[in-house]
Amino acid sequence: MRQSDPSLGEVRKRLLSDFPMLEEIRRRRPFYVEKLARTVRDCAEYNRRYVLPAALELDRRMEKEHDYFAWDLVEAGLQYRFLSLIIPSTVDGVGGLGVLFSLAMEELCSACPGVANIFGAHALGVAPLLVAGAMAHWESVLREVVEEEKSGRPVLMAAAVTEPSAGTDVEEPHFLKSARLSMHAKRVPGGYVLNGRKCFISNGSVATYTAVCCATDRERPLESWTSFLVHRDMEGFSVPRVEEKMGQRACPAAELSFEDCFVPDEYVLGFEGDGMQPGTLLLLASSRAPVGAIATGIARGAYEWFLKWAEKSKGGRRPIDEQRIKMVLADMRTRIQLARWAYLSAALTIDNSVGSVLLGPAIRSMRLIPKGIRTSDVTRRFFLSTAGKTFSDAIVAVSISSEEASHALAFASLAKAVGGDTAMYVSSLALELMGVDGGEERLWVEKAFRDAKLTQIYEGTNQLNRLTLFMADIGGSLKVELKNPFNPRAAGKGVV
Ligand SMILES: Cc1cc2nc3c(=O)[nH]c(=O)nc-3n(C[C@H](O)[C@H](O)[C@H](O)COP(=O)(O)OP(=O)(O)OC[C@H]3O[C@@H](n4cnc5c(N)ncnc54)[C@H](O)[C@@H]3O)c2cc1C
């Protein structure tokens, strides 16, 4: 366990050595790289002060009490603004996106991926409000998250896509066409009525808001896939159960039930039918790099504990003095570094496109608009109108072309699959080599091994991510369709 908080200088040096491309970026944007270093330093401090002393005991507790939730650890994270990391600075968020959030995830996951994933799943719930024509909710929902965070009260979010009979099928447009869906939204005056179930939803039992995707026409799921924002107090919404988990236990995965749950029109994110194309695909292009980072962090944690174990003398001999252990350590280090470069490259792709607009000067300058106007009913109604939603969509569409978004999706899928496989490889190899030996180090590696498996499953299984890489990059049969009102033909066909 680390004895003291790392200094900003140490963290900066480590970042620049792990990711040499940052040096080039630092020359042009020194404050940005300082912000990255400060965020990673905060994560390291949070780990050392709060997570490392508690994580093993929390993991043991949640094996028996799987519906327990460590609100104290979430509250401790509020001072570091972990709930605002990807919220735009327009509403006083930290204003990070791919790179900043991914670096934070790697650092947090090197200690406890379960705790880290509470913040990860929260960001997954925030993301649809950034990419899905949903600016109407920035001054209300995102503002609430930020203001409550400042007051020490966590407002958590979640994203619900998976259904009991459709997991892989709802993460890919070709498969969605023939998915066996159980959930459905029916158009009624003033909104929609949701019926059915979602399952395995991270943070689902503790979130105040959940972004929910489902079909409004089960015969045409791809064309009618739509995103809704559901508040936990909405009538007809409930959480029937929380799963017993093997790993990442601190972050609850819940089943969500919707029984005649009325969602008013203003809680539709974007337009009806936008849920998969471009909604979910843009979301995955942005969120799979951070999942690669989560996995890289798990691999790094296992590697660091294994290294500590190898350096300790056992009966007068240290494992690290053996040639085979040196080679294993070099192999682990290589794979972790490759996984890190993969997720950082994918994250940079998003930051340089969608991020450059969402977090750039145009959106930031919206802060200059007097608060009374930004938060007025007129502005809100504009963003809820067809014109306002089109404006939100246009912001994304002018920042990235369909081709670029498809490329971003392919690279994000690559990073996610590489990361997940690396986490499994490193943690299982470390565990095998330690055998029955090892004190505290072995407990952490065993936990990392259980935590790692999920990174091959969620955010699309690694099989699906490979298929996405093939379709979006090699075969060319998958394209992210963007709605560009200034150039309607640029959108392409989506699934071609
Ligand atoms: C702990 C946990 C947390 C999660 N959190 C969330 C969350 O917050 N929000 C959310 O929406 N979902 C969440 N998920 C769901 C997760 O994204 C799905 O589990 C995942 O997409 C796989 O779906 P499935 O479990 O139904 O498996 P299936 O889709 O049934 O797949 C089973 C196996 O078949 C393979 N397979 C399926 N179709 C194909 C194909 N066409 N070609 C090749 N192989 C195929 C899969 O790769 C997999 O190996 C979570 C899951 C878990 C376990």
The ligand as a MOL file (V3000), in Angstrom:
LIG
                    3D

  0  0  0     0  0            999 V3000
M  V30 BEGIN CTAB
M  V30 COUNTS 53 58 0 0 0
M  V30 BEGIN ATOM
M  V30 1 C -22.3680 -6.8520 -13.5440 0
M  V30 2 C -22.9570 -6.3450 -14.8250 0
M  V30 3 C -23.1920 -4.9750 -14.9640 0
M  V30 4 C -23.8000 -4.4910 -16.1340 0
M  V30 5 N -24.1330 -3.1650 -16.2230 0
M  V30 6 C -24.9380 -2.7540 -17.2420 0
M  V30 7 C -25.4660 -1.4260 -17.2750 0
M  V30 8 O -25.1420 -0.5780 -16.4290 0
M  V30 9 N -26.3390 -1.1080 -18.2630 0
M  V30 10 C -26.7210 -1.9990 -19.2200 0
M  V30 11 O -27.5360 -1.6600 -20.0720 0
M  V30 12 N -26.2130 -3.2660 -19.2320 0
M  V30 13 C -25.3460 -3.6530 -18.2720 0
M  V30 14 N -24.8450 -4.9390 -18.2760 0
M  V30 15 C -25.2420 -5.8550 -19.3220 0
M  V30 16 C -24.1260 -6.2110 -20.2750 0
M  V30 17 O -23.8640 -5.1510 -21.1510 0
M  V30 18 C -24.5750 -7.5000 -20.9800 0
M  V30 19 O -24.4550 -8.5350 -20.0300 0
M  V30 20 C -23.7960 -7.8110 -22.1970 0
M  V30 21 O -24.1430 -6.9090 -23.2110 0
M  V30 22 C -24.0430 -9.2440 -22.6950 0
M  V30 23 O -25.3980 -9.5220 -22.7790 0
M  V30 24 P -25.9970 -10.8760 -22.1680 0
M  V30 25 O -25.5160 -10.9790 -20.7660 0
M  V30 26 O -27.4530 -10.9020 -22.4240 0
M  V30 27 O -25.2860 -12.0490 -22.9860 0
M  V30 28 P -25.7490 -12.6020 -24.4040 0
M  V30 29 O -26.0360 -11.4880 -25.3260 0
M  V30 30 O -26.8000 -13.6310 -24.1900 0
M  V30 31 O -24.4280 -13.3000 -24.8840 0
M  V30 32 C -23.9990 -14.5730 -24.3690 0
M  V30 33 C -22.7340 -14.9700 -25.1190 0
M  V30 34 O -23.0080 -15.1240 -26.5370 0
M  V30 35 C -22.1580 -14.2850 -27.2930 0
M  V30 36 N -22.9060 -13.7660 -28.4520 0
M  V30 37 C -24.1520 -13.2500 -28.4460 0
M  V30 38 N -24.5130 -12.9030 -29.6990 0
M  V30 39 C -23.4590 -13.1850 -30.5050 0
M  V30 40 C -23.1920 -13.0620 -31.8890 0
M  V30 41 N -24.1200 -12.6210 -32.7330 0
M  V30 42 N -21.9920 -13.4310 -32.3570 0
M  V30 43 C -21.0460 -13.9310 -31.5370 0
M  V30 44 N -21.2440 -14.1020 -30.1980 0
M  V30 45 C -22.4230 -13.7310 -29.7000 0
M  V30 46 C -21.7670 -13.1690 -26.3540 0
M  V30 47 O -20.5510 -12.5660 -26.7490 0
M  V30 48 C -21.6320 -13.9170 -25.0240 0
M  V30 49 O -20.3940 -14.5690 -24.9540 0
M  V30 50 C -24.1460 -5.4040 -17.1620 0
M  V30 51 C -23.8440 -6.7670 -17.0480 0
M  V30 52 C -23.2650 -7.2400 -15.9050 0
M  V30 53 C -22.9800 -8.7210 -15.7850 0
M  V30 END ATOM
M  V30 BEGIN BOND
M  V30 1 1 1 2
M  V30 2 1 2 3
M  V30 3 2 2 52
M  V30 4 2 3 4
M  V30 5 1 4 5
M  V30 6 1 4 50
M  V30 7 2 5 6
M  V30 8 1 6 7
M  V30 9 1 6 13
M  V30 10 2 7 8
M  V30 11 1 7 9
M  V30 12 1 9 10
M  V30 13 2 10 11
M  V30 14 1 10 12
M  V30 15 2 12 13
M  V30 16 1 13 14
M  V30 17 1 14 15
M  V30 18 1 14 50
M  V30 19 1 15 16
M  V30 20 1 16 17
M  V30 21 1 16 18
M  V30 22 1 18 19
M  V30 23 1 18 20
M  V30 24 1 20 21
M  V30 25 1 20 22
M  V30 26 1 22 23
M  V30 27 1 23 24
M  V30 28 2 24 25
M  V30 29 1 24 26
M  V30 30 1 24 27
M  V30 31 1 27 28
M  V30 32 2 28 29
M  V30 33 1 28 30
M  V30 34 1 28 31
M  V30 35 1 31 32
M  V30 36 1 32 33
M  V30 37 1 33 34
M  V30 38 1 33 48
M  V30 39 1 34 35
M  V30 40 1 35 36
M  V30 41 1 35 46
M  V30 42 1 36 37
M  V30 43 1 36 45
M  V30 44 2 37 38
M  V30 45 1 38 39
M  V30 46 1 39 40
M  V30 47 2 39 45
M  V30 48 1 40 41
M  V30 49 2 40 42
M  V30 50 1 42 43
M  V30 51 2 43 44
M  V30 52 1 44 45
M  V30 53 1 46 47
M  V30 54 1 46 48
M  V30 55 1 48 49
M  V30 56 2 50 51
M  V30 57 1 51 52
M  V30 58 1 52 53
M  V30 END BOND
M  V30 END CTAB
M  END
